[in-house]
Amino acid sequence: MSKKDQKEETRMIHGVHNPRDHHGVVNPPITRTSTLIYPSLKDFEDPTFKYDYGRHMTPTMDVFIKAVTELENGYDGIVGPCGLAVITTSLLGFLKTGDHLLMVDSTYYPVRRFCEQMLKSMGIEVTYYDPRIGANIEELIQDNTRVIYMETPGSATFDVQDVPAITKAAKDHNIVTMVDSTWSSGVLFKPLDHGADISLISCTKYINGYADGMLGVGIAKDENKFRRLKKASKNIGLSAGSEELNLGIRGLKTIHIRMKEAGERALEMAQWLEEHDDVQRVFHPALMSHPDHELWKRDFSGCNGLMSILLPPSTKDAFRTFIESSELFGLGDSWGAFESLMQPQYIDKTRTAVPWKEDGYLVRLQIGFEDIEDLKQDLERAFKAFREANT
Ligand SMILES: *Cc1c(COP(=O)(O)O)cnc(C)c1O
């Protein structure tokens, strides 16, 4: 069977490392190093020599980048100590003073903060746009627009973007497109197959999968975009630790089954919550009620364990009671690991292109791998406490 005929699950297990290269050891060895000895002066003097310094490349880094590049059908990529570092480095690699950036309104909040507090002070113009804009993005394109940045589904509300329509408009104007694809993590949607130039993933989430490491990756579709990315990464000094890279390599071996299980559980939970009297709305693209459900079905192969719920209008105190009454959903940032989490979403303070006007608190839920009936019972207890506190 040729490698091309193998499914990506198989390639993640057999295609990224050959055990015969290391006496049959099934996992690639973790290479911890700063220094790599050059074979010759000629190699030392060659700026394209690959293995020159631990910050730029190590065998462990190489295995990880190759694996994600393979998943994303890209050309090559860069890694960083976390997702945000790779995202900001990528933006800096393609923007300079006087340029204009189109940024999706539902972007992960720290990316927005970077635009507000860093890019704007460097004289880079930023326009936030409606995630549902589709081909109408054309109307926001200016002569100095250099990057269109997407995140799909977007943070907190999980708005699905029409990536093919937006990348088509971008190509007509020679604009670079970047997609934060952390939600899909190389599995559920492949931005580069839908016209995007760069796919950005926080590997801290599903790729790691165990909440014990932080890591980020950016994969470019072609050599030119990769060179720009790598240049920015080298100049800024982006790198990643061998242990974290190894956890990423490990995570990729089981990500397909974890994602499938997480998606099934989340859908069951989302349907249950949708029927619940103490929930106004559930935001999960696999639900028929989600406004982007059809677009999600067209482009995505599945879903993960994330969703948001809008509670009925309530006092802050009742909301606090809800959050603190759950014993199984920890109040915590991040997602994509084994444990259930909840996180308040105060998006009325951040969204500008599509102001958030809903009454009631919005909470993001990450459905973990606990028994699902236990999780429902736990939420039932929290809803009861919420009702009692909200009278
Ligand atoms: C968590 C997250 C990031 C940032 O990743 P870190 O590894 O925490 O820096 C970026 N985008 C999205 C959508 C995320 O959820």
The ligand as a Tripos MOL2 file, in Angstrom:
@<TRIPOS>MOLECULE
LIG
   15    15     1     0     0
SMALL
NO_CHARGES

@<TRIPOS>ATOM
      1 C1         -6.0730   29.1270   22.8590 C.3       1 LIG1
      2 C2         -6.2420   29.7410   21.5350 C.ar      1 LIG1
      3 C3         -5.2130   30.4600   20.9390 C.ar      1 LIG1
      4 C4         -3.9120   30.7540   21.6160 C.3       1 LIG1
      5 O1         -3.1860   29.6180   21.9200 O.3       1 LIG1
      6 P1         -2.1330   29.5490   23.1190 P.3       1 LIG1
      7 O2         -1.4500   28.2540   22.8490 O.co2     1 LIG1
      8 O3         -2.9180   29.5950   24.3780 O.co2     1 LIG1
      9 O4         -1.2440   30.7400   22.9990 O.co2     1 LIG1
     10 C5         -5.4320   30.9690   19.6730 C.ar      1 LIG1
     11 N1         -6.5930   30.7910   19.0390 N.ar      1 LIG1
     12 C6         -7.6160   30.1160   19.5890 C.ar      1 LIG1
     13 C7         -8.8760   29.9480   18.8200 C.3       1 LIG1
     14 C8         -7.4780   29.5720   20.8510 C.ar      1 LIG1
     15 O5         -8.5040   28.9350   21.4080 O.3       1 LIG1
@<TRIPOS>BOND
     1     1     2 1
     2     2     3 ar
     3     2    14 ar
     4     3     4 1
     5     3    10 ar
     6     4     5 1
     7     5     6 1
     8     6     7 2
     9     6     8 1
    10     6     9 1
    11    10    11 ar
    12    11    12 ar
    13    12    13 1
    14    12    14 ar
    15    14    15 1
@<TRIPOS>SUBSTRUCTURE
     1 LIG1         1 GROUP 0 **** ****
